[in-house]
Every structure is written in structure tokens, then in C-alpha cells.
Amino acid sequence: MKPKVIIRYLLSACLLIVLLPAIGLWIPRKWDDDSQASCQYRVCVAKFGYHSNILVPVRNAI
């Protein structure tokens, strides 16, 4: 390979090493927890291998 090609690959790798963490800093994320301590509805999460199901009762107070 030519030296110019090797230098181009090295500079590209260095740019990715710097750019990817910088992009990760700018991506918005949720910092606070909005979960409720108590809830009037009963909900169950069942996990079957790769899939998860949310089970909600058919009849409730409403």
C-alpha cells in the first residue's frame, strides 16, 4: 500500500475515535426517574425468551 493511503486510514481511525464519543455526549438522554411509587392498576411483565409481554387485567375498578 502507498504511504498516503496508510496515512489516510490512520487519520480516519483517529477521527472516529474522537468523533464517536463526542457524538455520544451530545445525544439527549433521560436523567430523571419519573416512575410512580404506587399505582392503582396491576400490571405484570412476562418474559418468554427474547420477547416480553405486558399483562393487564381485563376488569378493573374503572
C-alpha positions in Angstrom: 0.0 0.0 0.0 1.0 3.5 -0.6 2.1 5.7 2.3 -0.7 8.2 1.5 -3.3 5.5 1.8 -2.0 4.3 5.1 -1.9 7.9 6.5 -5.5 8.4 5.3 -6.6 5.3 7.1 -4.8 6.3 10.3 -6.3 9.8 10.3 -9.8 8.3 9.6 -9.4 6.0 12.6 -8.2 8.8 14.8 -11.1 10.9 13.7 -13.6 8.2 14.5 -12.0 7.6 17.9 -12.5 11.3 18.8 -15.8 11.8 17.0 -17.9 8.8 18.2 -17.5 9.7 22.0 -18.2 13.4 21.2 -21.5 12.4 19.4 -22.3 10.2 22.4 -22.1 13.3 24.7 -24.5 15.3 22.5 -27.2 12.6 22.3 -30.0 13.6 24.6 -30.9 11.1 27.4 -33.3 10.9 30.2 -31.6 11.7 33.5 -34.5 11.7 36.0 -36.8 8.9 37.0 -40.5 9.6 36.6 -41.7 6.3 37.9 -44.5 6.3 40.5 -44.1 4.8 43.9 -47.6 3.3 43.9 -50.1 2.7 41.1 -53.8 1.8 41.2 -53.5 -0.6 38.3 -51.9 -4.0 38.4 -49.5 -4.8 35.5 -47.3 -7.8 35.0 -44.4 -8.2 32.7 -43.8 -11.8 31.5 -40.6 -12.7 29.7 -40.5 -15.5 27.2 -37.0 -15.9 25.7 -36.4 -12.8 23.6 -39.9 -11.5 23.9 -41.6 -9.7 26.8 -45.4 -9.4 27.2 -47.2 -6.8 29.3 -50.2 -8.4 31.0 -53.0 -6.1 32.1 -56.2 -7.3 33.8 -59.4 -7.2 31.7 -61.6 -6.0 34.5 -60.6 -3.2 37.0 -62.3 -0.6 39.1 -62.9 1.7 36.1 
